Amino acid sequence: MTNFIGEYECKLDAKGRLMLPSGLKKQCAPESEGRFVVNRGMEVCLVMYQKHDWEIVTEKISQLNQFVIKNREFVRRFNNGATAVELDGVGRLLLPKKLLDYAGIGKDLILFAYADKIEIWSKKAYEAMMNSEGDFASLAEEVMGNKEVQNKND
């Protein structure tokens, strides 16, 4: 599984194409061959996975018990809008207009890359979200404070 890292400020061209930054291209696995899946994020953003990482995630989701209504609802919402996209010859991705509209993405956007995914945010929404989170130290304590720190030698 990929372990992306980085934050990139980008622009869409008039046709809704995104030039994938070279810093992200270098992090892509060779087996991805420039193929990605983009869909709605859990917040008002888009999430993009390399095709092989998407297959790992969807394999986990397919193991959910489909006789449980919340599981079916989650699967539908998670896959809502999922679209395969591929780098063109000059390194651009054509993002679906329907998904761009959902996330309120215009010309200016932020790519926030972590773990196996790249979140795609409108620049304005990303900055608002990052500036409204409150006290990061308190959030870190709440989320990580009860976790035991593991020693690398364990």
N, C-alpha and C positions, 0 to 999 in steps of 0.2 A: 504494500500500500504506500502511496506517495505521502510525503511529509512536506507540503508547501509552507513557505514562509514569505511574508512581505506585504507591503501596502503600496499600491501603485495608483497614481492619478492619471486618468486616461480621458480620451474624447472619442465619441462616436462620429463617424462621417455621416453625410446626408442620407446614406442608404441604410444606416443602422449597423454599420460594420465597426468592429473593435479590433484595433491592432494589438495583438497580444504582446506585452512588453518582453524584451529579450531576457530580463531577469526571471520571468516566469517560464519562458520557453526552455531555458537552461535547466529548470527544475522538473520539467515533464519527463516522464519515463519513455524510453524509446518504443516500448510496446504500445503506447497510446497512439502513435502514428498521427498525431494531430487531431484525434477524434475525441469529442467531449459530449456530455449531456448537460443541458442547462434546464433548470426548472425553478418554480417558485420557492423562495426561502421561507423559513418559519417566521421571520419578521418581514417587513415590506422591502424585500430585496430579492435578488436572484441568487441561485447557488449553482455552480458549475463543477462537475466532476470529470476527470479523465474517464474515457469509456470503460476501461478495465476496473477503475475504482467504483464506478457506478454499478457495475455488475456485482461486485463484492457487497455493496450496500443493499442492493435489491435482493440478493440471495438471502441476506439476513432477514429482510422484511418478509420475504416469501415464506419464511418458517413460522410466521405468526399464525395462530389458530384463526382460520377464516370463519369459524362459527361464532366468534365473539364480535359483536357489532362495532365496538370501539376499534378493534383491529382493522376491520374492513374500512371504517371511516378514515382511519389513519393512512392506510394504504392508498385510498383514493386521493386524499389531500396531498400526500407526499408525492404522488406521481402526477398530480394535476399540472398540466402544461409541459411535462418533460419532453424535451426536444433534442434530437441528435444534431450536433453542429460539428463542422470540420474546418480546420484551417485551410484557407485558400493558398494559392501559390506564393503570395507575398506576406503570409502570416496574419491574415485577418479572419475574424469570426463574424458571421452574419447572425445577429441576435434577433429572435422573433419579435415582431412589433407588439404582439399581444402580451408577451412577457415584459417587454420594456414599459408598456403602458401600466401593467399591474404594479411594477416597482416604482413608477413615476420617474423613470430614467430618461433624461433628455440628453443633451450633448456632453455634459461633464459628468464623469462617474469615477468611482473609487473601486479598485479591485482589492479586496482584503483576503489574503491567502493564508490558510492555516490547515494543518492536518491534511486530509485528503480532498479538500474542497477549496474553491475560490468563490467568495461572496462578491456579488456585483451590486453596488449601491449607487443611487443618485448621490452626487457629491453633497448636495444640500442635506439630504436625509442622513447620510453617514456622519457628517459633521454635527448635526443636531443630536443624533444618538450618542456619539462619543462625548459630547459636551454636557449631556443631561444625565449621565449615569450616576452622578453624585460622587461620593467619596470612594475612590478605588480601594483604599486600605480597608475600609469597612466591608466592602464587597468581597475582597480577597479573604478576609477573616471568616465571613459567613460561608463562603463556598469551600475554602480550603482549610479553615481553622481546625476542623475535627479530623482531618486526614492525617494518618500517621506518615511521617517522613520515612521513606525507605532508603536505606543505605545501598549504594551501588554494589557493595560486596555481599549483600544478602542473597 
